[in-house]
Every structure is written in C-alpha cells, then in structure tokens.
Amino acid sequence: MLVIVSVSHFDGNAVAIHVARPQHDSNARQEYRSEKEIYAVLSDFGISEEAIASQLRLLSKTSVNEPLKFPPMDVPLHKLLSRGFRL
C-alpha cells in the first residue's frame, strides 16, 4: 500500500508516527516514548537507519506536532496492521 510516513513530537519527549494514504482521508497515528521502538517500527516499514536518524535529529528542532515526512513508500498492509496502523 502506498503511504506517506511522518514523525512529530508532542508532550515532552514522546514521538508520534503518522501513516497516511495519499489523496485519501485515512490517517493513522501511534505514539511512542522509546527511541528503540520508533526505530523498530520505521525499520519494519523499510526506512533505512540513516534516514530515521536524520529525521529524529531534525525533529528536536521542530515545533510540537510539526510533522517531518519521509518520501512516499510502499508498505505491505500486513506490516501496517501488525503495528496498529488501521487505514
């Protein structure tokens, strides 16, 4: 499934991972407090460690709820569902 994945921070040091389908209203969000968990989810979606690290470094310089988007990617539906993202 073609999706746009983004990350944003909120409520202190918690991070939200957002998954949205382009040109659809469906949007799912999961919140994480552990960097290890964030890396695991994003890696499972096929995002490289370097790209994850880069976005998380930039995230510390953004406003609360300001999303940083990864390029659109194809993530199998079963991976999205297994991580709690219902689109």
C-alpha positions as CSV (number, residue, x, y, z in Angstrom):
1,M,0.0,0.0,0.0
2,L,1.4,3.4,-1.0
3,V,1.7,5.5,2.2
4,I,3.3,8.7,3.5
5,V,5.0,8.2,6.8
6,S,5.9,11.1,9.0
7,V,7.1,11.7,12.6
8,S,6.3,14.5,15.0
9,H,7.0,15.1,18.7
10,F,4.4,16.1,21.3
11,D,4.0,16.1,25.1
12,G,7.6,16.2,26.1
13,N,9.8,13.5,24.6
14,A,7.1,11.3,23.1
15,V,7.1,10.8,19.3
16,A,4.1,10.1,17.0
17,I,4.4,8.1,13.8
18,H,1.7,9.1,11.3
19,V,0.8,7.0,8.3
20,A,-1.5,8.4,5.6
21,R,-2.7,7.3,2.2
22,P,-2.0,9.9,-0.5
23,Q,-5.2,11.6,-1.7
24,H,-7.3,9.8,0.9
25,D,-8.8,10.9,4.2
26,S,-7.4,7.9,6.0
27,N,-4.7,8.7,8.5
28,A,-3.4,6.6,11.4
29,R,-1.2,7.6,14.3
30,Q,0.7,5.7,17.0
31,E,2.6,7.3,19.9
32,Y,5.9,6.0,21.2
33,R,8.2,7.1,24.1
34,S,11.1,4.7,23.3
35,E,13.6,5.6,20.6
36,K,14.2,1.8,20.2
37,E,10.5,1.3,19.5
38,I,10.5,4.2,16.9
39,Y,13.5,2.7,15.1
40,A,11.8,-0.8,15.1
41,V,8.6,0.5,13.6
42,L,10.2,2.7,10.9
43,S,12.7,0.0,10.0
44,D,9.9,-2.5,9.7
45,F,8.4,-0.2,7.1
46,G,11.6,-0.3,5.1
47,I,13.1,3.0,6.1
48,S,16.9,3.0,6.5
49,E,18.6,3.6,9.8
50,E,20.4,6.6,8.3
51,A,17.1,8.2,7.2
52,I,15.5,7.5,10.6
53,A,18.4,9.0,12.5
54,S,18.4,12.1,10.2
55,Q,14.7,12.7,10.8
56,L,14.9,12.2,14.5
57,R,17.8,14.7,14.7
58,L,15.8,17.3,12.8
59,L,12.7,16.5,15.0
60,S,14.4,18.0,18.0
61,K,14.4,21.4,16.2
62,T,10.8,21.4,15.2
63,S,7.7,22.7,16.9
64,V,5.3,20.3,18.7
65,N,3.1,18.5,16.2
66,E,5.1,19.7,13.2
67,P,5.5,16.6,11.0
68,L,8.6,15.5,9.2
69,K,7.7,13.4,6.2
70,F,9.6,10.6,4.6
71,P,9.2,10.1,0.8
72,P,6.1,8.1,-0.2
73,M,6.7,4.4,0.1
74,D,5.0,1.1,-0.5
75,V,4.4,-0.7,2.8
76,P,2.6,-4.1,2.9
77,L,-0.8,-3.8,4.5
78,H,0.0,-6.7,6.9
79,K,3.0,-4.7,8.3
80,L,0.8,-1.6,8.9
81,L,-1.8,-3.7,10.6
82,S,0.7,-5.6,12.7
83,R,2.0,-2.2,14.1
84,G,-1.6,-1.0,14.8
85,F,-2.0,1.3,11.8
86,R,-5.5,0.9,10.6
87,L,-6.2,2.7,7.3
